[in-house]
Amino acid sequence: MSNAEVTRSGQNGAAPQRILVVDDDPAILRLVKTKLESAGYEVLTADSGMDALAVIGRAGMPHLAIVDINMPLMNGFDFCEVVQQFSDLPVIMLSAQDEEDTIIKSISHYAEDYVTKPFSPRELVARVERVLRRIGDFGYTLGVTTTIDDRLTVDFPHQRALVAGRSIFLTPTETKLLYLLIRSAGRVVTADFLLRRLWPMEEVFEDTLRVHVHRLRQKIEPIPGQPRYILTERGIGYSFPRAKASPSDAS
């Protein structure tokens, strides 16, 4: 049976950032959930990697995930590998394993941070806040689907875009590239950063990135040669326009 649940706790009427906690220990899930909610976050929980993927499919992308390593059905590393196919989800590993090789593998390949059990809940919340501060505000609200405008909607977990009413398949690289740009909407994302996040274990050059940008533009832009969404910042990288404020946001 699924152990997933969704809890909302906004602050000052603003949509809270969403944290996914994945652990097969119910006591850990309850403790972390309570502390994060008290800090003003929306919390989703799952008791395995498979359950966590199902939660993302139903509720949308979280802003950050806290993931145990040893879990049934799908462990934390396998979960991260799947999620990294369509996003650049920030992860904090929370595990009883304190072997140096495991910690190095986690930070090198999957995670922004690593916390060993037993842990201080206050310290964990502080680490969450630090990672989210480093990433910055997300340019769009992450839901089951991410609506850009009346023409473009992106479904990251299922790797597709709805473009002018048509469902378009996106490759894993295209999906992750789009995620990185939309997450940083309104800010320039350097080509070097994109290369490191898209191909962390490979030596890939900027020409390859340009090919993927070109293919993605062909799929989502009204006029690929005059892009509306993926804008080239000459000599630096690319940017995606920030979401326009609604009338209620401006009041």
C-alpha positions as CSV (number, residue, x, y, z in Angstrom):
1,M,0.0,0.0,0.0
2,S,1.2,3.5,-0.9
3,N,2.4,5.6,2.0
4,A,2.2,8.8,0.0
5,E,0.4,11.9,1.1
6,V,0.3,15.5,0.4
7,T,0.2,18.3,3.0
8,R,-0.1,22.0,2.4
9,S,1.1,24.8,4.7
10,G,1.4,28.1,3.0
11,Q,2.9,31.2,4.6
12,N,1.4,34.7,4.1
13,G,-0.8,33.4,1.3
14,A,2.2,32.4,-0.9
15,A,2.6,28.9,-2.3
16,P,5.1,27.0,-0.2
17,Q,8.0,25.2,-1.7
18,R,7.4,21.5,-2.0
19,I,9.7,18.9,-0.4
20,L,9.5,15.2,-1.2
21,V,10.7,12.9,1.6
22,V,11.5,9.3,0.6
23,D,12.2,6.8,3.4
24,D,10.9,3.3,4.3
25,D,10.9,4.1,8.1
26,P,7.5,5.6,9.1
27,A,9.0,7.2,12.1
28,I,11.5,9.1,10.0
29,L,8.8,10.2,7.6
30,R,6.6,11.5,10.4
31,L,9.5,13.4,12.1
32,V,10.9,15.0,8.9
33,K,7.4,15.8,7.7
34,T,6.5,17.6,11.0
35,K,9.7,19.6,11.1
36,L,9.5,20.7,7.5
37,E,5.8,21.7,7.8
38,S,6.7,23.7,10.9
39,A,9.3,25.5,8.7
40,G,6.6,26.4,6.2
41,Y,7.1,23.8,3.5
42,E,4.6,21.6,1.7
43,V,5.6,18.0,2.3
44,L,5.0,14.9,0.2
45,T,6.1,11.5,1.6
46,A,6.8,8.1,0.0
47,D,8.1,4.9,1.4
48,S,10.2,3.7,-1.6
49,G,11.7,4.9,-4.8
50,M,8.8,3.4,-6.8
51,D,6.3,5.1,-4.5
52,A,8.1,8.4,-4.9
53,L,7.9,8.3,-8.7
54,A,4.2,7.6,-8.4
55,V,3.9,10.7,-6.1
56,I,5.7,12.9,-8.7
57,G,3.4,11.5,-11.4
58,R,0.3,12.5,-9.4
59,A,1.4,15.7,-7.6
60,G,4.1,17.1,-9.8
61,M,7.8,17.9,-9.3
62,P,9.0,18.9,-5.8
63,H,11.5,21.7,-5.3
64,L,13.8,19.3,-3.4
65,A,13.9,15.7,-2.3
66,I,15.2,14.1,0.8
67,V,16.0,10.5,-0.1
68,D,17.1,7.4,1.9
69,I,19.5,5.0,0.1
70,N,18.4,1.5,1.3
71,M,14.7,1.0,0.5
72,P,12.7,-1.9,-0.9
73,L,11.5,-2.0,-4.5
74,M,13.8,0.8,-5.7
75,N,16.7,2.2,-3.7
76,G,17.6,5.9,-3.4
77,F,20.4,5.7,-6.1
78,D,18.0,4.1,-8.6
79,F,15.3,6.7,-7.9
80,C,17.8,9.5,-8.5
81,E,18.9,8.0,-11.7
82,V,15.3,7.8,-13.0
83,V,14.5,11.4,-11.9
84,Q,17.7,12.7,-13.4
85,Q,16.5,11.6,-16.8
86,F,13.8,14.3,-16.9
87,S,14.9,16.9,-14.3
88,D,17.7,18.4,-12.2
89,L,15.9,17.8,-9.0
90,P,18.0,18.8,-6.0
91,V,18.5,15.9,-3.6
92,I,19.7,15.6,0.0
93,M,20.6,12.0,0.9
94,L,19.5,11.0,4.4
95,S,21.0,7.6,5.3
96,A,22.4,5.4,8.1
97,Q,25.3,4.6,5.8
98,D,28.4,6.6,6.8
99,E,31.0,4.8,4.6
100,E,33.2,7.3,2.8
101,D,32.8,5.7,-0.6
102,T,29.0,5.9,-0.3
103,I,29.1,9.5,0.7
104,I,31.4,10.4,-2.1
105,K,29.3,8.5,-4.6
106,S,26.2,10.3,-3.4
107,I,27.6,13.8,-3.6
108,S,29.5,13.1,-6.9
109,H,26.6,11.6,-8.8
110,Y,23.3,12.3,-7.2
111,A,23.0,14.7,-4.2
112,E,23.6,18.3,-3.2
113,D,24.2,17.2,0.4
114,Y,24.4,14.1,2.6
115,V,23.1,13.7,6.1
116,T,23.8,10.6,8.2
117,K,21.3,9.0,10.7
118,P,20.8,9.7,13.5
119,F,20.4,13.3,12.6
120,S,19.4,16.7,14.1
121,P,16.0,17.7,12.6
122,R,16.9,21.4,13.0
123,E,20.2,20.8,11.1
124,L,18.3,19.0,8.3
125,V,15.9,21.9,7.9
126,A,18.9,24.3,7.8
127,R,20.5,22.2,5.1
128,V,17.3,22.2,3.1
129,E,17.1,26.0,3.3
130,R,20.8,26.3,2.3
131,V,20.3,24.1,-0.9
132,L,17.1,26.0,-1.9
133,R,18.8,29.4,-1.4
134,R,21.7,28.3,-3.6
135,I,19.3,27.2,-6.4
136,G,17.2,30.4,-6.1
137,D,13.5,31.0,-6.7
138,F,11.9,28.7,-9.3
139,G,10.6,30.7,-12.2
140,Y,7.3,28.8,-12.5
141,T,5.1,26.9,-10.0
142,L,5.7,23.2,-10.3
143,G,2.6,21.2,-10.5
144,V,1.4,18.0,-12.2
145,T,2.0,20.0,-15.3
146,T,3.9,23.3,-15.7
147,T,1.9,25.9,-17.6
148,I,4.0,28.5,-19.4
149,D,1.3,30.3,-21.3
150,D,-1.8,29.5,-23.3
151,R,0.3,27.8,-25.9
152,L,2.9,25.7,-24.0
153,T,2.5,23.3,-21.1
154,V,5.2,20.9,-19.9
155,D,4.7,17.5,-18.2
156,F,8.2,16.8,-16.9
157,P,7.5,13.3,-15.2
158,H,6.1,12.0,-18.5
159,Q,8.6,13.8,-20.7
160,R,6.2,15.5,-23.0
161,A,5.0,19.0,-23.9
162,L,1.5,20.2,-24.9
163,V,2.2,22.7,-27.7
164,A,-0.7,24.5,-29.2
165,G,-3.0,21.6,-28.3
166,R,-0.6,18.9,-29.6
167,S,1.2,16.4,-27.4
168,I,4.9,16.3,-28.2
169,F,7.4,13.7,-27.0
170,L,10.6,15.0,-25.4
171,T,13.8,13.1,-25.1
172,P,15.3,12.8,-21.6
173,T,18.0,15.3,-22.5
174,E,15.4,17.8,-24.0
175,T,13.2,17.4,-20.9
176,K,16.1,18.0,-18.5
177,L,17.4,21.0,-20.5
178,L,13.9,22.5,-20.5
179,Y,13.6,21.8,-16.7
180,L,16.9,23.6,-16.1
181,L,15.9,26.7,-18.1
182,I,12.3,26.9,-16.7
183,R,13.6,26.4,-13.2
184,S,15.8,29.4,-13.7
185,A,13.3,31.5,-15.7
186,G,14.3,35.2,-15.8
187,R,17.9,34.4,-15.2
188,V,20.7,33.5,-17.7
189,V,21.9,29.9,-17.4
190,T,25.5,29.6,-18.6
191,A,26.4,27.0,-21.3
192,D,29.1,25.6,-18.9
193,F,26.5,25.0,-16.2
194,L,24.1,23.3,-18.6
195,L,26.9,21.1,-19.9
196,R,27.9,20.0,-16.4
197,R,24.3,19.3,-15.3
198,L,23.2,17.6,-18.5
199,W,26.3,15.4,-18.9
200,P,28.0,15.2,-15.5
201,M,30.1,12.2,-16.3
202,E,31.0,13.0,-19.9
203,E,33.2,15.4,-21.7
204,V,30.7,17.2,-24.0
205,F,31.3,20.4,-25.9
206,E,29.0,23.4,-26.5
207,D,28.3,22.3,-30.1
208,T,26.4,19.3,-28.7
209,L,24.4,21.6,-26.4
210,R,23.5,23.8,-29.4
211,V,22.2,20.8,-31.3
212,H,19.9,19.9,-28.4
213,V,18.7,23.5,-28.1
214,H,18.0,23.6,-31.8
215,R,16.0,20.3,-31.6
216,L,14.0,21.5,-28.6
217,R,13.2,24.8,-30.3
218,Q,11.9,22.8,-33.3
219,K,9.4,21.1,-31.0
220,I,8.1,23.9,-28.8
221,E,8.7,27.3,-30.6
222,P,6.1,28.9,-32.8
223,I,8.9,30.1,-35.1
224,P,12.1,28.2,-34.2
225,G,14.3,30.8,-35.9
226,Q,12.7,33.6,-33.8
227,P,12.5,31.9,-30.4
228,R,9.9,33.0,-27.8
229,Y,10.9,30.6,-25.0
230,I,14.6,29.5,-25.3
231,L,16.6,32.7,-25.8
232,T,20.2,32.8,-26.7
233,E,22.4,35.1,-24.6
234,R,25.4,35.6,-26.9
235,G,28.7,34.3,-25.4
236,I,27.0,33.3,-22.1
237,G,24.3,30.7,-22.5
238,Y,20.5,30.7,-22.6
239,S,17.5,32.1,-20.7
240,F,13.8,31.4,-20.5
241,P,11.3,34.2,-19.9
242,R,9.9,34.6,-16.3
243,A,6.2,33.9,-15.8
244,K,4.1,37.0,-16.0
245,A,2.4,38.0,-12.8
246,S,-1.3,37.6,-12.6
247,P,-3.5,40.6,-11.6
248,S,-3.9,39.1,-8.1
249,D,-0.1,38.8,-7.8
250,A,0.3,42.5,-8.6
251,S,-2.2,43.7,-6.0
